[in-house]
Amino acid sequence: MPIWLFLLTQFSILAYALLGGVFLAFSDFIMRALANTGGIGGIEAMQSINRAVFRWMFMALFLGMVPVSLIISGYSALNSSSPAMLLMSLAGLIYLIGCFGVTIVFNVPMNEALAGMDLSADSTHHYWTITYLPRWTFWNTVRTAACLAAAALLLGGVVLEMQNRAG
C-alpha cells in the first residue's frame, strides 16, 4: 500500500467515524428531544439546524469525503484483488451510497420541504409529526450505520493489508 493511500485511509477512518457520530447524535437523542417540544419549537429548531449545517467544517468533511471515497474505492478495486483491498473498496462505496446518496435522495428533500413551511400551519405540524420525524430519523440512522460501517471496513482493510505485508 503506498504511503499516500495509508495516510488517506487513516484520515478517512476518523472522518467516517466523526460523521457517523454527528448522525448518531441526531438519531439517538436530538430528534427525540425536538419531537418532545410539542411541534412548533422542534420545527423551528430543525429549520435553524438545517441552515446552520452549511458551516465550512461540517460541509468540508461531508462533501470532501466524496472524492476521497472515490479515490480509495477506485484505487483499491483497480490495484488488488486481496480481501483487504476489497474491504477498503467497499468502505468507500458504502459511504458514497449509504451516507452521501441517502442524504441527497432522502434527507435534503425533506429538509427543503420543512424549510419552506409556515410554523403556524396545521399542515406543517402534520408533516413534522407524521412524515418528517419518522422518515428523516430512519434515513439519518441509515447514514449513521453507513458511516460507521465504512470506518470499520476501512480499518479492517488497513489492518489486514498491514498484516499481509508483515507476514
C-alpha positions as CSV (number, residue, x, y, z in Angstrom):
1,M,0.0,0.0,0.0
2,P,1.5,3.3,-1.0
3,I,2.1,5.7,1.9
4,W,-0.3,8.3,0.4
5,L,-3.1,5.7,0.5
6,F,-2.2,4.6,4.0
7,L,-2.4,8.3,5.2
8,L,-5.6,8.9,3.3
9,T,-7.2,5.8,4.8
10,Q,-6.2,6.9,8.3
11,F,-7.8,10.3,7.8
12,S,-10.9,8.7,6.3
13,I,-11.4,6.3,9.2
14,L,-11.5,9.3,11.5
15,A,-13.7,11.3,9.1
16,Y,-16.2,8.5,8.6
17,A,-16.4,7.9,12.4
18,L,-16.8,11.7,13.1
19,L,-19.6,12.0,10.6
20,G,-21.2,8.8,12.0
21,G,-21.1,10.3,15.4
22,V,-22.8,13.5,14.3
23,F,-25.6,11.5,12.6
24,L,-25.8,9.1,15.7
25,A,-26.4,12.1,18.0
26,F,-29.4,13.2,15.8
27,S,-30.9,9.7,15.6
28,D,-30.3,8.8,19.2
29,F,-31.4,11.9,21.1
30,I,-31.6,15.2,19.2
31,M,-34.6,14.2,17.1
32,R,-36.3,12.7,20.1
33,A,-35.8,16.0,22.0
34,L,-37.1,18.0,19.1
35,A,-40.2,15.8,18.9
36,N,-40.8,16.3,22.6
37,T,-41.1,20.1,22.2
38,G,-44.7,19.7,21.1
39,G,-44.2,20.7,17.5
40,I,-43.5,24.4,16.8
41,G,-40.4,24.5,18.9
42,G,-39.0,21.4,17.3
43,I,-39.8,22.5,13.8
44,E,-38.3,25.9,14.3
45,A,-35.1,24.4,15.9
46,M,-34.8,21.9,13.0
47,Q,-35.2,24.7,10.5
48,S,-32.4,26.6,12.2
49,I,-30.2,23.5,12.4
50,N,-30.7,22.9,8.7
51,R,-29.5,26.4,8.0
52,A,-26.6,26.2,10.4
53,V,-25.3,22.8,9.0
54,F,-23.8,24.7,6.0
55,R,-20.8,25.8,8.1
56,W,-17.5,25.1,6.4
57,M,-16.2,22.5,8.8
58,F,-19.1,20.0,8.5
59,M,-19.6,20.6,4.8
60,A,-15.9,20.3,4.0
61,L,-15.8,17.0,5.8
62,F,-19.1,15.7,4.5
63,L,-18.5,16.7,0.9
64,G,-14.8,16.2,1.0
65,M,-15.3,12.5,1.7
66,V,-17.0,12.1,-1.6
67,P,-13.8,12.4,-3.8
68,V,-11.7,10.8,-1.1
69,S,-14.1,7.8,-1.0
70,L,-14.0,7.6,-4.8
71,I,-10.2,7.6,-4.7
72,I,-10.0,4.9,-2.0
73,S,-12.6,2.7,-3.6
74,G,-11.3,3.1,-7.1
75,Y,-7.7,2.6,-6.3
76,S,-8.4,-0.4,-4.1
77,A,-10.6,-2.0,-6.7
78,L,-8.2,-1.5,-9.5
79,N,-4.9,-2.3,-7.8
80,S,-5.5,-5.5,-5.9
81,S,-8.0,-8.3,-5.6
82,S,-6.9,-9.1,-2.0
83,P,-9.6,-9.3,0.8
84,A,-8.0,-6.2,2.4
85,M,-8.4,-4.1,-0.7
86,L,-12.0,-5.4,-1.2
87,L,-12.8,-4.2,2.3
88,M,-11.3,-0.8,1.6
89,S,-13.2,-0.5,-1.7
90,L,-16.5,-1.5,0.0
91,A,-15.9,1.2,2.7
92,G,-15.8,3.9,0.1
93,L,-18.8,2.6,-1.8
94,I,-20.8,2.4,1.5
95,Y,-20.1,6.0,2.3
96,L,-20.9,7.1,-1.2
97,I,-24.3,5.3,-1.3
98,G,-25.3,4.9,2.3
99,C,-24.3,8.3,3.5
100,F,-23.9,10.8,0.7
101,G,-26.5,9.2,-1.6
102,V,-29.1,8.8,1.2
103,T,-28.5,12.5,2.2
104,I,-29.1,13.7,-1.4
105,V,-32.1,11.5,-2.1
106,F,-33.9,11.5,1.2
107,N,-32.8,13.9,3.9
108,V,-32.1,17.0,1.8
109,P,-35.6,17.0,0.1
110,M,-37.3,16.6,3.5
111,N,-35.2,19.5,4.9
112,E,-36.0,21.7,1.9
113,A,-39.7,20.9,2.3
114,L,-39.6,21.8,6.0
115,A,-37.7,25.0,5.4
116,G,-40.5,26.4,3.3
117,M,-43.3,25.6,5.7
118,D,-45.2,28.1,7.9
119,L,-44.8,27.3,11.6
120,S,-48.4,28.2,12.4
121,A,-50.0,26.0,9.7
122,D,-51.6,22.7,10.7
123,S,-50.1,21.1,7.6
124,T,-46.7,21.9,8.9
125,H,-47.4,20.2,12.2
126,H,-48.9,17.2,10.4
127,Y,-45.8,16.9,8.1
128,W,-43.5,17.2,11.1
129,T,-45.1,14.5,13.2
130,I,-46.4,12.1,10.5
131,T,-43.7,12.3,7.8
132,Y,-40.6,14.3,8.8
133,L,-39.7,12.9,12.2
134,P,-40.1,9.2,11.5
135,R,-38.7,9.2,7.9
136,W,-35.9,11.7,8.4
137,T,-34.7,9.9,11.5
138,F,-34.9,6.5,9.7
139,W,-32.8,7.7,6.8
140,N,-30.4,9.5,9.2
141,T,-29.9,6.2,11.1
142,V,-29.0,4.6,7.7
143,R,-26.4,7.4,7.3
144,T,-25.1,6.7,10.8
145,A,-24.8,2.9,10.1
146,A,-23.1,3.6,6.7
147,C,-20.5,5.9,8.2
148,L,-19.7,3.6,11.0
149,A,-19.6,0.6,8.7
150,A,-17.3,2.5,6.3
151,A,-15.0,3.3,9.2
152,A,-14.9,-0.3,10.4
153,L,-14.4,-1.8,6.9
154,L,-11.7,0.7,6.1
155,L,-9.9,0.0,9.5
156,G,-10.3,-3.7,8.9
157,G,-8.9,-3.4,5.4
158,V,-5.9,-1.4,6.5
159,V,-5.1,-3.8,9.4
160,L,-5.5,-6.8,7.1
161,E,-3.2,-5.2,4.5
162,M,-0.6,-4.4,7.1
163,Q,-0.7,-8.0,8.4
164,N,-0.4,-9.4,4.9
165,R,2.7,-7.2,4.3
166,A,4.3,-8.1,7.6
167,G,3.6,-11.8,7.3
